[in-house]
Amino acid sequence: MSHAGLVLSQREGRSIIYRANFGFFTDLIRYMVKDCCRMEFASIREDTKRGCSVIEMPSCCPPQGREKPS
């Protein structure tokens, strides 16, 4: 997984600590939403207040017990 860029490693003494490569996954998800999804299913917007990207999905499936507003 480290050769594929999915995880990052860091040596600490005789141990190697592995952690998820969040930059890689962020870029992958951004690519999939922007280039593979139709706009009616998902879109990305930048939240400058929080300093992050937000994936927005339209309300296609309301929670059980609630109906879609007409």
Phi and psi in radians as a Rosetta constraint file:
Dihedral C 1 N 2 CA 2 C 2 CIRCULARHARMONIC -1.201 0.35
Dihedral N 2 CA 2 C 2 N 3 CIRCULARHARMONIC -0.609 0.35
Dihedral C 2 N 3 CA 3 C 3 CIRCULARHARMONIC -1.165 0.35
Dihedral N 3 CA 3 C 3 N 4 CIRCULARHARMONIC -0.506 0.35
Dihedral C 3 N 4 CA 4 C 4 CIRCULARHARMONIC -1.468 0.35
Dihedral N 4 CA 4 C 4 N 5 CIRCULARHARMONIC -0.140 0.35
Dihedral C 4 N 5 CA 5 C 5 CIRCULARHARMONIC 1.524 0.35
Dihedral N 5 CA 5 C 5 N 6 CIRCULARHARMONIC 0.137 0.35
Dihedral C 5 N 6 CA 6 C 6 CIRCULARHARMONIC -1.339 0.35
Dihedral N 6 CA 6 C 6 N 7 CIRCULARHARMONIC -0.518 0.35
Dihedral C 6 N 7 CA 7 C 7 CIRCULARHARMONIC -2.295 0.35
Dihedral N 7 CA 7 C 7 N 8 CIRCULARHARMONIC 2.707 0.35
Dihedral C 7 N 8 CA 8 C 8 CIRCULARHARMONIC -1.937 0.35
Dihedral N 8 CA 8 C 8 N 9 CIRCULARHARMONIC 2.595 0.35
Dihedral C 8 N 9 CA 9 C 9 CIRCULARHARMONIC -2.164 0.35
Dihedral N 9 CA 9 C 9 N 10 CIRCULARHARMONIC 2.648 0.35
Dihedral C 9 N 10 CA 10 C 10 CIRCULARHARMONIC -2.519 0.35
Dihedral N 10 CA 10 C 10 N 11 CIRCULARHARMONIC 2.228 0.35
Dihedral C 10 N 11 CA 11 C 11 CIRCULARHARMONIC -1.440 0.35
Dihedral N 11 CA 11 C 11 N 12 CIRCULARHARMONIC 2.302 0.35
Dihedral C 11 N 12 CA 12 C 12 CIRCULARHARMONIC -2.289 0.35
Dihedral N 12 CA 12 C 12 N 13 CIRCULARHARMONIC 1.764 0.35
Dihedral C 12 N 13 CA 13 C 13 CIRCULARHARMONIC 1.151 0.35
Dihedral N 13 CA 13 C 13 N 14 CIRCULARHARMONIC -2.175 0.35
Dihedral C 13 N 14 CA 14 C 14 CIRCULARHARMONIC -1.639 0.35
Dihedral N 14 CA 14 C 14 N 15 CIRCULARHARMONIC 0.022 0.35
Dihedral C 14 N 15 CA 15 C 15 CIRCULARHARMONIC -1.766 0.35
Dihedral N 15 CA 15 C 15 N 16 CIRCULARHARMONIC 2.693 0.35
Dihedral C 15 N 16 CA 16 C 16 CIRCULARHARMONIC -2.048 0.35
Dihedral N 16 CA 16 C 16 N 17 CIRCULARHARMONIC 2.132 0.35
Dihedral C 16 N 17 CA 17 C 17 CIRCULARHARMONIC -1.698 0.35
Dihedral N 17 CA 17 C 17 N 18 CIRCULARHARMONIC 2.191 0.35
Dihedral C 17 N 18 CA 18 C 18 CIRCULARHARMONIC -1.874 0.35
Dihedral N 18 CA 18 C 18 N 19 CIRCULARHARMONIC 2.477 0.35
Dihedral C 18 N 19 CA 19 C 19 CIRCULARHARMONIC -2.520 0.35
Dihedral N 19 CA 19 C 19 N 20 CIRCULARHARMONIC 2.732 0.35
Dihedral C 19 N 20 CA 20 C 20 CIRCULARHARMONIC -1.097 0.35
Dihedral N 20 CA 20 C 20 N 21 CIRCULARHARMONIC 2.482 0.35
Dihedral C 20 N 21 CA 21 C 21 CIRCULARHARMONIC -1.554 0.35
Dihedral N 21 CA 21 C 21 N 22 CIRCULARHARMONIC 1.529 0.35
Dihedral C 21 N 22 CA 22 C 22 CIRCULARHARMONIC -1.115 0.35
Dihedral N 22 CA 22 C 22 N 23 CIRCULARHARMONIC -0.535 0.35
Dihedral C 22 N 23 CA 23 C 23 CIRCULARHARMONIC -1.075 0.35
Dihedral N 23 CA 23 C 23 N 24 CIRCULARHARMONIC -0.746 0.35
Dihedral C 23 N 24 CA 24 C 24 CIRCULARHARMONIC -1.094 0.35
Dihedral N 24 CA 24 C 24 N 25 CIRCULARHARMONIC -0.832 0.35
Dihedral C 24 N 25 CA 25 C 25 CIRCULARHARMONIC -1.183 0.35
Dihedral N 25 CA 25 C 25 N 26 CIRCULARHARMONIC -0.616 0.35
Dihedral C 25 N 26 CA 26 C 26 CIRCULARHARMONIC -1.085 0.35
Dihedral N 26 CA 26 C 26 N 27 CIRCULARHARMONIC -0.820 0.35
Dihedral C 26 N 27 CA 27 C 27 CIRCULARHARMONIC -1.117 0.35
Dihedral N 27 CA 27 C 27 N 28 CIRCULARHARMONIC -0.687 0.35
Dihedral C 27 N 28 CA 28 C 28 CIRCULARHARMONIC -1.111 0.35
Dihedral N 28 CA 28 C 28 N 29 CIRCULARHARMONIC -0.822 0.35
Dihedral C 28 N 29 CA 29 C 29 CIRCULARHARMONIC -1.134 0.35
Dihedral N 29 CA 29 C 29 N 30 CIRCULARHARMONIC -0.729 0.35
Dihedral C 29 N 30 CA 30 C 30 CIRCULARHARMONIC -1.032 0.35
Dihedral N 30 CA 30 C 30 N 31 CIRCULARHARMONIC -0.793 0.35
Dihedral C 30 N 31 CA 31 C 31 CIRCULARHARMONIC -1.055 0.35
Dihedral N 31 CA 31 C 31 N 32 CIRCULARHARMONIC -0.825 0.35
Dihedral C 31 N 32 CA 32 C 32 CIRCULARHARMONIC -1.087 0.35
Dihedral N 32 CA 32 C 32 N 33 CIRCULARHARMONIC -0.734 0.35
Dihedral C 32 N 33 CA 33 C 33 CIRCULARHARMONIC -1.217 0.35
Dihedral N 33 CA 33 C 33 N 34 CIRCULARHARMONIC -0.783 0.35
Dihedral C 33 N 34 CA 34 C 34 CIRCULARHARMONIC -1.268 0.35
Dihedral N 34 CA 34 C 34 N 35 CIRCULARHARMONIC -0.708 0.35
Dihedral C 34 N 35 CA 35 C 35 CIRCULARHARMONIC -1.842 0.35
Dihedral N 35 CA 35 C 35 N 36 CIRCULARHARMONIC -0.256 0.35
Dihedral C 35 N 36 CA 36 C 36 CIRCULARHARMONIC -2.014 0.35
Dihedral N 36 CA 36 C 36 N 37 CIRCULARHARMONIC -0.366 0.35
Dihedral C 36 N 37 CA 37 C 37 CIRCULARHARMONIC -1.704 0.35
Dihedral N 37 CA 37 C 37 N 38 CIRCULARHARMONIC 2.553 0.35
Dihedral C 37 N 38 CA 38 C 38 CIRCULARHARMONIC -1.384 0.35
Dihedral N 38 CA 38 C 38 N 39 CIRCULARHARMONIC 2.587 0.35
Dihedral C 38 N 39 CA 39 C 39 CIRCULARHARMONIC -1.012 0.35
Dihedral N 39 CA 39 C 39 N 40 CIRCULARHARMONIC -0.509 0.35
Dihedral C 39 N 40 CA 40 C 40 CIRCULARHARMONIC -1.290 0.35
Dihedral N 40 CA 40 C 40 N 41 CIRCULARHARMONIC -0.214 0.35
Dihedral C 40 N 41 CA 41 C 41 CIRCULARHARMONIC -1.687 0.35
Dihedral N 41 CA 41 C 41 N 42 CIRCULARHARMONIC -0.736 0.35
Dihedral C 41 N 42 CA 42 C 42 CIRCULARHARMONIC -2.799 0.35
Dihedral N 42 CA 42 C 42 N 43 CIRCULARHARMONIC 2.620 0.35
Dihedral C 42 N 43 CA 43 C 43 CIRCULARHARMONIC -2.601 0.35
Dihedral N 43 CA 43 C 43 N 44 CIRCULARHARMONIC 2.830 0.35
Dihedral C 43 N 44 CA 44 C 44 CIRCULARHARMONIC -2.018 0.35
Dihedral N 44 CA 44 C 44 N 45 CIRCULARHARMONIC 2.395 0.35
Dihedral C 44 N 45 CA 45 C 45 CIRCULARHARMONIC -2.296 0.35
Dihedral N 45 CA 45 C 45 N 46 CIRCULARHARMONIC 2.608 0.35
Dihedral C 45 N 46 CA 46 C 46 CIRCULARHARMONIC -1.515 0.35
Dihedral N 46 CA 46 C 46 N 47 CIRCULARHARMONIC 2.259 0.35
Dihedral C 46 N 47 CA 47 C 47 CIRCULARHARMONIC -1.775 0.35
Dihedral N 47 CA 47 C 47 N 48 CIRCULARHARMONIC 1.643 0.35
Dihedral C 47 N 48 CA 48 C 48 CIRCULARHARMONIC -1.198 0.35
Dihedral N 48 CA 48 C 48 N 49 CIRCULARHARMONIC -0.473 0.35
Dihedral C 48 N 49 CA 49 C 49 CIRCULARHARMONIC -1.131 0.35
Dihedral N 49 CA 49 C 49 N 50 CIRCULARHARMONIC -0.725 0.35
Dihedral C 49 N 50 CA 50 C 50 CIRCULARHARMONIC -1.646 0.35
Dihedral N 50 CA 50 C 50 N 51 CIRCULARHARMONIC -0.250 0.35
Dihedral C 50 N 51 CA 51 C 51 CIRCULARHARMONIC 1.258 0.35
Dihedral N 51 CA 51 C 51 N 52 CIRCULARHARMONIC 0.683 0.35
Dihedral C 51 N 52 CA 52 C 52 CIRCULARHARMONIC -2.562 0.35
Dihedral N 52 CA 52 C 52 N 53 CIRCULARHARMONIC 3.039 0.35
Dihedral C 52 N 53 CA 53 C 53 CIRCULARHARMONIC -1.770 0.35
Dihedral N 53 CA 53 C 53 N 54 CIRCULARHARMONIC 2.521 0.35
Dihedral C 53 N 54 CA 54 C 54 CIRCULARHARMONIC -2.117 0.35
Dihedral N 54 CA 54 C 54 N 55 CIRCULARHARMONIC 2.249 0.35
Dihedral C 54 N 55 CA 55 C 55 CIRCULARHARMONIC -1.572 0.35
Dihedral N 55 CA 55 C 55 N 56 CIRCULARHARMONIC 2.128 0.35
Dihedral C 55 N 56 CA 56 C 56 CIRCULARHARMONIC -1.856 0.35
Dihedral N 56 CA 56 C 56 N 57 CIRCULARHARMONIC 2.324 0.35
Dihedral C 56 N 57 CA 57 C 57 CIRCULARHARMONIC -2.178 0.35
Dihedral N 57 CA 57 C 57 N 58 CIRCULARHARMONIC 2.220 0.35
Dihedral C 57 N 58 CA 58 C 58 CIRCULARHARMONIC -1.077 0.35
Dihedral N 58 CA 58 C 58 N 59 CIRCULARHARMONIC 2.717 0.35
Dihedral C 58 N 59 CA 59 C 59 CIRCULARHARMONIC -1.327 0.35
Dihedral N 59 CA 59 C 59 N 60 CIRCULARHARMONIC 1.455 0.35
Dihedral C 59 N 60 CA 60 C 60 CIRCULARHARMONIC -1.585 0.35
Dihedral N 60 CA 60 C 60 N 61 CIRCULARHARMONIC -0.443 0.35
Dihedral C 60 N 61 CA 61 C 61 CIRCULARHARMONIC -2.288 0.35
Dihedral N 61 CA 61 C 61 N 62 CIRCULARHARMONIC 1.650 0.35
Dihedral C 61 N 62 CA 62 C 62 CIRCULARHARMONIC -1.137 0.35
Dihedral N 62 CA 62 C 62 N 63 CIRCULARHARMONIC 2.688 0.35
Dihedral C 62 N 63 CA 63 C 63 CIRCULARHARMONIC -0.998 0.35
Dihedral N 63 CA 63 C 63 N 64 CIRCULARHARMONIC 2.631 0.35
Dihedral C 63 N 64 CA 64 C 64 CIRCULARHARMONIC -1.025 0.35
Dihedral N 64 CA 64 C 64 N 65 CIRCULARHARMONIC 2.466 0.35
Dihedral C 64 N 65 CA 65 C 65 CIRCULARHARMONIC 1.608 0.35
Dihedral N 65 CA 65 C 65 N 66 CIRCULARHARMONIC -0.147 0.35
Dihedral C 65 N 66 CA 66 C 66 CIRCULARHARMONIC -2.130 0.35
Dihedral N 66 CA 66 C 66 N 67 CIRCULARHARMONIC 2.548 0.35
Dihedral C 66 N 67 CA 67 C 67 CIRCULARHARMONIC -1.858 0.35
Dihedral N 67 CA 67 C 67 N 68 CIRCULARHARMONIC 2.719 0.35
Dihedral C 67 N 68 CA 68 C 68 CIRCULARHARMONIC -1.124 0.35
Dihedral N 68 CA 68 C 68 N 69 CIRCULARHARMONIC 2.416 0.35
Dihedral C 68 N 69 CA 69 C 69 CIRCULARHARMONIC -1.162 0.35
Dihedral N 69 CA 69 C 69 N 70 CIRCULARHARMONIC 2.491 0.35
